Amino acid sequence: MLQSLDKILFFDIETAPSVAEFGLLNEEMQHLWTEKYGKLADRNPERYAQTAEKGWQEAGVYAEFARVVCMYSVFRHLRTILTAAKLRECSTKKKTSDGYRYIVRRT
């Protein structure tokens, strides 16, 4: 039997490619993305029909090629939203963990 969810914390993490354009990556990262994109194209050629360079905008969904740009969390308690916080762009882990500490303290 399913127990009641009195308290639940939701996280939504938005990501984007680590750099704006494929050409801004160093050679090693370009090679790694090209290799990854090739494997994706082998599994799903219709979706990944373009070149790895043109497919760079999809890189943000893969952790090794992404950066966090926004985090959103909602804490629900007894069906009432108690806390909702939206964090600014996170460029360092310290900012991210400080933001989480803030959210946890507020709830």
C-alpha positions, 0 to 999 in steps of 0.5 A, spaced: 500 500 500 502 506 498 504 511 504 502 518 504 507 523 502 507 528 507 513 531 505 517 531 499 522 536 496 522 537 488 529 539 484 529 541 477 536 542 474 537 546 468 543 545 464 546 548 458 552 546 454 559 548 457 561 553 452 556 556 447 560 553 440 563 547 439 569 551 436 570 554 443 572 547 446 579 544 447 581 539 442 580 533 447 573 535 449 572 536 441 574 529 440 570 526 446 564 530 444 565 527 436 566 520 439 560 521 443 555 524 438 558 518 433 555 513 438 549 516 439 548 517 431 549 509 431 543 508 436 539 513 433 541 515 426 534 519 424 535 524 430 543 525 430 543 525 422 547 532 423 555 533 424 557 533 431 559 540 431 552 542 429 549 537 434 553 541 440 547 544 442 544 538 445 550 537 449 547 540 455 543 534 457 550 530 458 553 531 464 560 531 462 559 536 457 554 541 461 554 546 466 548 548 471 545 554 469 539 554 474 536 550 479 529 550 482 526 547 488 519 546 491 518 543 498 511 541 499 508 539 506 501 537 507 499 539 500 502 546 501 508 549 498 512 552 504 518 554 500 520 555 493 527 558 491 530 559 484 538 560 484 541 564 479 546 561 474 551 557 478 558 557 476 561 554 482 560 548 486 560 553 492 555 557 490 550 551 488 551 548 495 550 554 499 544 555 495 542 548 497 543 550 504 539 556 504 533 552 501 534 546 507 534 552 512 528 555 510 524 549 510 
